Amino acid sequence: MKRKDSLGYKPNEEFGLVGCSAVAINWACFRVVIFSAFDLMYHSLLSTITKSHFDD
């Protein structure tokens, strides 16, 4: 019985390593995108708070 994992890959021996490295690369890119977006939001929020604080 061949099962598909959650990403839809068929876990065969020849595709195991390729699938793992593809998932690792995708996860690394995903983390980079999330962290840079979070960093950007944090800095814009910080500058907004600082500007409104100094406006008073």
C-alpha positions as CSV (number, residue, x, y, z in Angstrom):
1,M,0.0,0.0,0.0
2,K,1.5,3.3,-1.1
3,R,0.5,6.3,1.0
4,K,0.9,9.9,0.1
5,D,2.2,12.2,2.7
6,S,0.7,15.5,3.5
7,L,2.4,17.3,0.6
8,G,1.2,14.8,-1.9
9,Y,4.6,13.2,-2.6
10,K,4.8,9.5,-3.1
11,P,7.5,8.4,-0.7
12,N,9.6,6.3,-3.0
13,E,13.3,5.7,-2.4
14,E,14.3,7.6,-5.5
15,F,12.1,10.6,-4.7
16,G,12.8,10.6,-0.9
17,L,16.0,12.7,-1.0
18,V,14.6,15.1,-3.7
19,G,11.4,15.6,-1.8
20,C,13.2,16.3,1.5
21,S,15.6,18.8,-0.1
22,A,12.7,20.5,-1.9
23,V,10.7,20.8,1.4
24,A,13.8,22.1,3.2
25,I,14.4,24.7,0.5
26,N,10.8,25.8,0.5
27,W,10.7,26.0,4.3
28,A,13.9,28.1,4.2
29,C,12.5,30.5,1.6
30,F,9.2,30.6,3.5
31,R,11.0,31.5,6.8
32,V,13.0,34.2,5.0
33,V,9.9,35.8,3.5
34,I,8.0,35.6,6.8
35,F,10.9,37.1,8.8
36,S,11.5,39.9,6.4
37,A,7.8,40.8,6.2
38,F,7.7,40.7,10.0
39,D,10.8,42.8,10.2
40,L,9.4,45.4,7.8
41,M,6.1,45.5,9.7
42,Y,7.9,45.9,13.0
43,H,10.1,48.8,11.7
44,S,7.2,50.6,10.1
45,L,5.1,50.2,13.3
46,L,8.0,51.4,15.4
47,S,8.6,54.5,13.2
48,T,4.8,55.2,13.3
49,I,4.8,55.0,17.1
50,T,7.9,57.2,17.3
51,K,6.5,59.8,15.0
52,S,3.2,60.0,16.8
53,H,5.0,60.1,20.1
54,F,7.2,63.0,19.0
55,D,4.2,64.9,17.4
56,D,2.8,65.6,20.8
